[in-house]
Every structure is written in structure tokens, then in C-alpha cells.
Amino acid sequence: MSGGSRAVARCDALGVAPFSDIAGGLYRGYLTPAYRAAQEALAGWMEEAGMAVRRDAAANLVGRYEGASPGAPALIIGSHLDSVRDGGHYDGPLGIMLGVECVAALHASGQRLPFAIEVYAFGDEEGSRFPAAMLTSRAVAGTLDADALSLVDAAGIGLREEGIDPALYLAARREPGEVLAYLEAHIEQGPVLEDEGLALGTVTGIAAQLRYAIAVHGLAGHAGTSSMKLRRDPLAGAAEMVLAIEHAAREEGGDAVATVGRIEAMPGAANVIAGEVRFTIDVRAGHAARRDRVAKAILAAIEGIAAARRLDFEIERIHDLPPSPCDPALMALMDAALERTGQRAFRLVSGAGHDAMNMAALCPTAMLFIRCKGGISHNPAEHVEPADAEAALGAMLGFIEGLARREGELHVT
């Protein structure tokens, strides 16, 4: 079996019990029994590939393949082991398994590099158990605040009850001198590569993101006795606002996107005109200026619609993430690796957040996107062709070889 096929098969193996916390689907929450079982299986695969394995203070699983000089700075290859509820098999784990396969290939040929390789299986990228996301990569990057560790899950269980000492959690932090660069391979979670007929793409960065909570207030009334011309219907107004949000992003074009992912009308009775509507807006683009233009157009449209319909509204900005660009020199290495493996060099931005956005505070970052069928992700229908995973493995090994040439020489033992 090729390394790419084995990576896909291992992701599939982790998609069922005991590596899932639910029956008939996949959900692997941070620090759950399924998470710990998946770590045990992965630790065996890391050791088999030639790595020394440890768990850090944030319960990340880390495999290290030593360089030609013991203690050398490391290229970290990482992604996340947790999943959303009823998710797919490859979002996160595929990047980890491909990292393991990179080390296995180097170990089998007796190659040592001028740097070490560490494969990180981050525990909490999705935030699907605790009310915070990316705790573990933020801890490693040194950007996590200790105050964030007093959280509990829906059952009232905190980190301490799971055997994790919050007082020691931040000891997972790595120092800049210990890390050379960070590489993350991940399914695209979108349709661009498939539309281009390409298996792989070099990621230019992770999009800037704004998120708002909107409340629109009108006048509740009886559905049968309130005349249309006298209504102050916040749901009709919100419907017009949703279309204006879509229009603003389409007008901007490029990689700008805007989404209303949640909407709720109160009181929610079939025979009552709503008195209040609440909805969210998520705005993203590769550059903050483009994102902000779209957001400005959206907020102006909401104000105009509310005034025309005699509605009141409130806007709360609840999320503001800057863009996280990948390192230009590392992107060039990835482009060259793609071309050496027969792929066309192609660049695209990531609209989704990844652990790489946190690791950028620690070291230069690079990302490789892998085509997924239909662009489907966070869904049991998520699918990756083993041939595409094999191509990704070849590109990652080419990237590592290019980085080794830049940093020094390969050593054969």
C-alpha cells in the first residue's frame, strides 16, 4: 500500500468506534474516550514510522524524528485530531497521517535532515466540546491566555476533571528558536481545486474574518388583523437584509464571502407577526481591506433597510480575526515541490480557520490544500481520493527536500 493510501485508510479507521464518541457517525471531542483511543492508535503509527512520542501539557500528541544534529530546531507538521459532531474522516487527521508518512519515508531511506521533524496532533481545533476553539495550538504558539482555561463543557466538566492541570497547560508553549517552520496539509473544504481539475494547491494565507450578531426590532401583532401597510415586521426586514448581505459580497467579488448562518424570529408562532429577529453575519476575505469594504456595505444596507421599514436594530461585533498570510519563501518551496511532482503550481486562499493561523505567531507557516469531492466537509460525505493523498505526500516530501537544501544537507545513516 502506498503512503497516501495508507494515510487515507488510517483516517477511515479512526472514523468508527472506539475512535468516535457517537454511534453511527464520527464525533471526537477533545479529551474524550474516543480522543484518547485515537491518540493511542496514532502513537503506535508514529513509533512505527521512527519517531519518539510524547504528550505535552495541553494533551497534544507529538512525534519527533531527530535531525542529523540532536536537538536541532524542528519543522513542525501538524493538524488536528478532534472533529465536529457528525463530521467527516479527513478534516484534520489526514494532515497528521501525511506527516507520519513523510517521516516513515525518510526513516525507511535512512535520511536525516539538518532539522528535526515533529508531527503534532492538535487536540482542539474545532472547539466542538468546550466553548473555545484552537486551545491546543494557541498553547503551543504561546498566544493562549491562562484565563481561557477555566471553561467547562455542556456537562459541567472542565480540564481538571479530565486529568489536565490548567496551571501547567501553558507549558506546552514552544520557543521560537526551537521551531524552524510549520507545515499543515489539509483538505480544501471547498470546491476551487476540483473546479480547476487540480489535486493540490499552495495556500496563500487564511482569510480575515468578521462576525456580527444582529437584532432587529419591530412590532409584534396578530397575523390576521394587522394590515400590511401598517406593519413593522422585523422578519420581512431581516429577509431583505439577508439578500443585501449576499449582494454586497457578490459585488465585491474575488474571495470575499458573507454568510448568514443563523436566524431566529420571536416569539415564533405561526399566527403572530414577529416582534424581534436575531441573526448572525460572517464576513471573510483574504485581505482585511476587502473584508472591511464588504462589512461596511452590509452595515450601511442594514441601516437603510431598517429606516425604510421603521425598524430598530442593534449590531454587536463578536469576532474579528486578522488575515494570516503564509510565508512567501515557504510558498515558493511548495510551488516548486508541486511542479517537481508533475502538478501545476496553483495558489488559493483559505476561507476556513486552521491551526496554522495560530502557529504563525511562533514561526513561518505553509499550507497545502488537497482536493475533496464536491468541496464537502464537516459532513459524513467528505471524501478524498487516495491518489490525491499520494500526490500530497510527494509534494510534502519535495517541500521537505527543498527546505533541507536551503538549510543544509541531507544525511544518510
BALO-551398 format. One record per residue (C-alpha): residue number from 1; residue in one letter; chain; z, x, y. Coordinates in steps of 0.25 Angstrom, whole numbers, plus 5000, padded with zeros to 4 digits. Example, Ala and Ser with C-alpha at 12.3 -4.5 7.8 and 13.67 -1.06 7.14 Angstrom:
<pts>
     n   res   chain      w      u      v
     1     a       A   5031   5049   4982
     2     s       A   5029   5055   4996
</pts>
This chain:
<pts>
     n   res   chain      w      u      v
     1     m       A   5000   5000   5000
     2     s       A   4996   5005   5014
     3     g       A   5007   5007   5024
     4     g       A   5002   4996   5033
     5     s       A   5002   4986   5021
     6     r       A   5016   4991   5017
     7     a       A   5021   4988   5031
     8     v       A   5016   4974   5031
     9     a       A   5021   4972   5017
    10     r       A   5035   4976   5021
    11     c       A   5035   4967   5033
    12     d       A   5031   4956   5023
    13     a       A   5043   4960   5014
    14     l       A   5052   4959   5026
    15     g       A   5047   4945   5029
    16     v       A   5055   4938   5018
    17     a       A   5070   4937   5012
    18     p       A   5078   4945   5013
    19     f       A   5072   4950   5025
    20     s       A   5071   4937   5032
    21     d       A   5083   4928   5037
    22     i       A   5076   4915   5034
    23     a       A   5069   4909   5022
    24     g       A   5054   4907   5022
    25     g       A   5051   4916   5034
    26     l       A   5055   4928   5042
    27     y       A   5067   4930   5051
    28     r       A   5074   4943   5052
    29     g       A   5085   4943   5063
    30     y       A   5092   4956   5068
    31     l       A   5104   4960   5059
    32     t       A   5102   4948   5049
    33     p       A   5102   4950   5034
    34     a       A   5087   4950   5034
    35     y       A   5086   4961   5045
    36     r       A   5096   4969   5037
    37     a       A   5088   4967   5024
    38     a       A   5075   4971   5031
    39     q       A   5082   4984   5036
    40     e       A   5085   4988   5022
    41     a       A   5071   4986   5017
    42     l       A   5066   4993   5029
    43     a       A   5076   5005   5028
    44     g       A   5070   5007   5013
    45     w       A   5056   5007   5018
    46     m       A   5060   5017   5029
    47     e       A   5067   5026   5020
    48     e       A   5055   5026   5010
    49     a       A   5046   5030   5022
    50     g       A   5054   5042   5024
    51     m       A   5064   5038   5035
    52     a       A   5079   5040   5037
    53     v       A   5084   5026   5040
    54     r       A   5096   5021   5049
    55     r       A   5100   5009   5056
    56     d       A   5104   5010   5071
    57     a       A   5115   5004   5079
    58     a       A   5106   4992   5082
    59     a       A   5103   4990   5067
    60     n       A   5089   4995   5069
    61     l       A   5083   5001   5056
    62     v       A   5078   5015   5059
    63     g       A   5070   5025   5050
    64     r       A   5068   5039   5055
    65     y       A   5057   5049   5050
    66     e       A   5061   5062   5055
    67     g       A   5051   5071   5062
    68     a       A   5047   5085   5060
    69     s       A   5060   5089   5068
    70     p       A   5072   5082   5064
    71     g       A   5078   5074   5076
    72     a       A   5065   5073   5083
    73     p       A   5062   5061   5092
    74     a       A   5057   5049   5085
    75     l       A   5045   5040   5086
    76     i       A   5051   5026   5084
    77     i       A   5042   5016   5077
    78     g       A   5049   5002   5077
    79     s       A   5048   4987   5077
    80     h       A   5058   4976   5074
    81     l       A   5063   4971   5060
    82     d       A   5068   4957   5065
    83     s       A   5059   4945   5066
    84     v       A   5059   4932   5073
    85     r       A   5062   4919   5065
    86     d       A   5051   4915   5056
    87     g       A   5043   4927   5060
    88     g       A   5032   4936   5054
    89     h       A   5033   4948   5046
    90     y       A   5027   4959   5054
    91     d       A   5033   4957   5069
    92     g       A   5042   4969   5069
    93     p       A   5043   4974   5055
    94     l       A   5028   4979   5054
    95     g       A   5030   4989   5065
    96     i       A   5042   4994   5057
    97     m       A   5035   4995   5044
    98     l       A   5023   5002   5050
    99     g       A   5033   5012   5056
   100     v       A   5039   5014   5042
   101     e       A   5025   5016   5036
   102     c       A   5022   5027   5047
   103     v       A   5034   5035   5043
   104     a       A   5030   5033   5028
   105     a       A   5016   5039   5030
   106     l       A   5022   5051   5038
   107     h       A   5032   5053   5027
   108     a       A   5022   5052   5016
   109     s       A   5014   5063   5022
   110     g       A   5025   5072   5025
   111     q       A   5023   5071   5040
   112     r       A   5034   5074   5051
   113     l       A   5032   5071   5065
   114     p       A   5036   5078   5078
   115     f       A   5045   5066   5080
   116     a       A   5053   5057   5071
   117     i       A   5049   5042   5068
   118     e       A   5059   5031   5068
   119     v       A   5056   5018   5063
   120     y       A   5064   5007   5070
   121     a       A   5066   4993   5064
   122     f       A   5072   4986   5076
   123     g       A   5081   4974   5073
   124     d       A   5080   4965   5084
   125     e       A   5067   4964   5092
   126     e       A   5065   4949   5091
   127     g       A   5079   4944   5095
   128     s       A   5078   4933   5085
   129     r       A   5093   4933   5081
   130     f       A   5100   4938   5093
   131     p       A   5097   4933   5108
   132     a       A   5091   4946   5112
   133     a       A   5079   4954   5107
   134     m       A   5076   4968   5104
   135     l       A   5091   4973   5104
   136     t       A   5088   4984   5094
   137     s       A   5076   4991   5101
   138     r       A   5083   4989   5114
   139     a       A   5095   4996   5108
   140     v       A   5087   5008   5103
   141     a       A   5080   5009   5116
   142     g       A   5093   5009   5124
   143     t       A   5090   4997   5132
   144     l       A   5100   4987   5126
   145     d       A   5112   4983   5134
   146     a       A   5125   4982   5125
   147     d       A   5128   4968   5131
   148     a       A   5116   4963   5124
   149     l       A   5123   4965   5110
   150     s       A   5133   4954   5112
   151     l       A   5123   4944   5106
   152     v       A   5125   4935   5095
   153     d       A   5115   4927   5086
   154     a       A   5114   4912   5085
   155     a       A   5125   4912   5075
   156     g       A   5134   4920   5084
   157     i       A   5132   4933   5076
   158     g       A   5132   4946   5084
   159     l       A   5128   4960   5081
   160     r       A   5142   4964   5077
   161     e       A   5143   4953   5066
   162     e       A   5130   4959   5061
   163     g       A   5137   4973   5060
   164     i       A   5131   4979   5072
   165     d       A   5141   4985   5082
   166     p       A   5136   4981   5096
   167     a       A   5144   4993   5102
   168     l       A   5135   5003   5094
   169     y       A   5122   4995   5095
   170     l       A   5116   5003   5107
   171     a       A   5118   5016   5099
   172     a       A   5104   5012   5093
   173     r       A   5099   5018   5106
   174     r       A   5089   5030   5105
   175     e       A   5088   5041   5116
   176     p       A   5074   5043   5122
   177     g       A   5074   5058   5116
   178     e       A   5075   5052   5102
   179     v       A   5063   5044   5103
   180     l       A   5048   5048   5105
   181     a       A   5041   5035   5106
   182     y       A   5042   5021   5100
   183     l       A   5030   5014   5092
   184     e       A   5030   5000   5088
   185     a       A   5019   4993   5079
   186     h       A   5020   4978   5080
   187     i       A   5011   4966   5076
   188     e       A   5004   4962   5089
   189     q       A   5010   4947   5089
   190     g       A   4997   4943   5096
   191     p       A   4982   4941   5094
   192     v       A   4976   4952   5102
   193     l       A   4973   4963   5091
   194     e       A   4968   4952   5082
   195     d       A   4959   4947   5093
   196     e       A   4954   4961   5095
   197     g       A   4951   4963   5080
   198     l       A   4961   4975   5080
   199     a       A   4973   4978   5071
   200     l       A   4981   4987   5081
   201     g       A   4983   4989   5095
   202     t       A   4991   4998   5105
   203     v       A   5001   4991   5113
   204     t       A   5001   4994   5128
   205     g       A   5015   4988   5130
   206     i       A   5024   4976   5129
   207     a       A   5021   4965   5139
   208     a       A   5030   4962   5151
   209     q       A   5038   4948   5149
   210     l       A   5044   4938   5158
   211     r       A   5051   4925   5153
   212     y       A   5056   4913   5161
   213     a       A   5064   4901   5158
   214     i       A   5059   4889   5166
   215     a       A   5066   4876   5169
   216     v       A   5058   4864   5175
   217     h       A   5066   4853   5180
   218     g       A   5060   4839   5183
   219     l       A   5066   4824   5182
   220     a       A   5069   4818   5168
   221     g       A   5065   4804   5167
   222     h       A   5060   4793   5157
   223     a       A   5047   4795   5151
   224     g       A   5043   4781   5153
   225     t       A   5048   4777   5167
   226     s       A   5045   4790   5175
   227     s       A   5031   4789   5182
   228     m       A   5022   4801   5181
   229     k       A   5021   4803   5196
   230     l       A   5036   4804   5198
   231     r       A   5039   4813   5186
   232     r       A   5045   4827   5188
   233     d       A   5042   4831   5173
   234     p       A   5046   4845   5171
   235     l       A   5039   4845   5157
   236     a       A   5026   4842   5163
   237     g       A   5028   4852   5174
   238     a       A   5032   4863   5163
   239     a       A   5019   4859   5155
   240     e       A   5011   4863   5168
   241     m       A   5019   4875   5170
   242     v       A   5017   4880   5155
   243     l       A   5002   4879   5158
   244     a       A   5003   4886   5171
   245     i       A   5011   4897   5163
   246     e       A   4999   4899   5153
   247     h       A   4989   4898   5165
   248     a       A   4996   4910   5172
   249     a       A   4995   4919   5160
   250     r       A   4981   4916   5157
   251     e       A   4977   4918   5172
   252     e       A   4984   4932   5171
   253     g       A   4976   4935   5158
   254     g       A   4977   4949   5151
   255     d       A   4990   4950   5143
   256     a       A   4998   4940   5151
   257     v       A   5005   4929   5144
   258     a       A   5014   4918   5147
   259     t       A   5021   4908   5137
   260     v       A   5030   4896   5138
   261     g       A   5037   4898   5125
   262     r       A   5048   4887   5126
   263     i       A   5049   4874   5133
   264     e       A   5059   4863   5133
   265     a       A   5060   4849   5140
   266     m       A   5073   4842   5143
   267     p       A   5078   4832   5139
   268     g       A   5067   4832   5129
   269     a       A   5066   4817   5126
   270     a       A   5052   4810   5123
   271     n       A   5055   4799   5133
   272     v       A   5061   4808   5145
   273     i       A   5053   4816   5155
   274     a       A   5059   4830   5154
   275     g       A   5069   4834   5165
   276     e       A   5068   4849   5162
   277     v       A   5059   4858   5155
   278     r       A   5062   4873   5151
   279     f       A   5052   4883   5147
   280     t       A   5050   4898   5145
   281     i       A   5039   4907   5151
   282     d       A   5036   4920   5145
   283     v       A   5026   4929   5153
   284     r       A   5021   4942   5147
   285     a       A   5010   4953   5151
   286     g       A   5008   4968   5149
   287     h       A   5011   4971   5163
   288     a       A   5023   4966   5171
   289     a       A   5014   4963   5183
   290     r       A   5005   4954   5175
   291     r       A   5017   4947   5169
   292     d       A   5023   4944   5182
   293     r       A   5010   4939   5188
   294     v       A   5009   4928   5177
   295     a       A   5024   4925   5179
   296     k       A   5022   4924   5194
   297     a       A   5011   4914   5192
   298     i       A   5019   4906   5182
   299     l       A   5031   4904   5191
   300     a       A   5022   4900   5202
   301     a       A   5015   4890   5194
   302     i       A   5029   4884   5189
   303     e       A   5034   4883   5203
   304     g       A   5021   4876   5207
   305     i       A   5021   4866   5196
   306     a       A   5036   4863   5198
   307     a       A   5033   4860   5213
   308     a       A   5021   4851   5210
   309     r       A   5029   4843   5199
   310     r       A   5042   4842   5207
   311     l       A   5050   4850   5197
   312     d       A   5061   4861   5198
   313     f       A   5061   4873   5190
   314     e       A   5069   4886   5186
   315     i       A   5064   4899   5181
   316     e       A   5072   4910   5175
   317     r       A   5066   4923   5171
   318     i       A   5073   4926   5158
   319     h       A   5065   4939   5153
   320     d       A   5058   4950   5160
   321     l       A   5053   4961   5152
   322     p       A   5044   4972   5158
   323     p       A   5032   4977   5150
   324     s       A   5034   4989   5140
   325     p       A   5022   4998   5140
   326     c       A   5019   5007   5129
   327     d       A   5017   5022   5131
   328     p       A   5003   5025   5135
   329     a       A   5003   5038   5127
   330     l       A   5008   5031   5115
   331     m       A   4998   5020   5117
   332     a       A   4987   5031   5117
   333     l       A   4992   5037   5104
   334     m       A   4992   5023   5098
   335     d       A   4977   5020   5103
   336     a       A   4973   5034   5097
   337     a       A   4980   5030   5084
   338     l       A   4973   5017   5083
   339     e       A   4959   5024   5085
   340     r       A   4962   5034   5075
   341     t       A   4965   5023   5064
   342     g       A   4952   5016   5068
   343     q       A   4958   5005   5077
   344     r       A   4953   5002   5091
   345     a       A   4963   5006   5101
   346     f       A   4967   4993   5108
   347     r       A   4979   4990   5117
   348     l       A   4987   4978   5119
   349     v       A   5000   4973   5126
   350     s       A   5011   4967   5118
   351     g       A   5016   4953   5123
   352     a       A   5028   4953   5114
   353     g       A   5040   4962   5115
   354     h       A   5043   4973   5105
   355     d       A   5054   4983   5103
   356     a       A   5044   4993   5110
   357     m       A   5047   4987   5123
   358     n       A   5062   4992   5122
   359     m       A   5059   5005   5116
   360     a       A   5050   5009   5128
   361     a       A   5063   5011   5135
   362     l       A   5066   5023   5125
   363     c       A   5053   5029   5123
   364     p       A   5037   5027   5124
   365     t       A   5032   5016   5115
   366     a       A   5020   5012   5108
   367     m       A   5016   4999   5100
   368     l       A   5005   4996   5090
   369     f       A   5001   4981   5088
   370     i       A   4996   4976   5075
   371     r       A   4987   4964   5073
   372     c       A   4994   4952   5068
   373     k       A   4986   4940   5063
   374     g       A   4983   4929   5073
   375     g       A   4993   4936   5082
   376     i       A   5004   4929   5075
   377     s       A   5018   4934   5076
   378     h       A   5033   4929   5075
   379     n       A   5027   4919   5064
   380     p       A   5026   4920   5049
   381     a       A   5011   4920   5050
   382     e       A   5012   4934   5057
   383     h       A   5002   4943   5049
   384     v       A   4998   4958   5049
   385     e       A   4987   4963   5040
   386     p       A   4991   4976   5032
   387     a       A   4978   4983   5037
   388     d       A   4983   4981   5051
   389     a       A   4996   4987   5048
   390     e       A   4990   4999   5041
   391     a       A   4981   5001   5053
   392     a       A   4994   5001   5062
   393     l       A   5001   5011   5052
   394     g       A   4989   5020   5054
   395     a       A   4989   5018   5069
   396     m       A   5004   5021   5070
   397     l       A   5003   5034   5061
   398     g       A   4992   5038   5071
   399     f       A   5001   5036   5083
   400     i       A   5012   5044   5076
   401     e       A   5002   5055   5073
   402     g       A   4997   5055   5088
   403     l       A   5012   5055   5093
   404     a       A   5015   5067   5083
   405     r       A   5003   5075   5089
   406     r       A   5008   5072   5103
   407     e       A   5022   5076   5099
   408     g       A   5019   5088   5090
   409     e       A   5014   5090   5076
   410     l       A   5015   5083   5063
   411     h       A   5023   5090   5052
   412     v       A   5021   5088   5037
   413     t       A   5033   5090   5028
</pts>
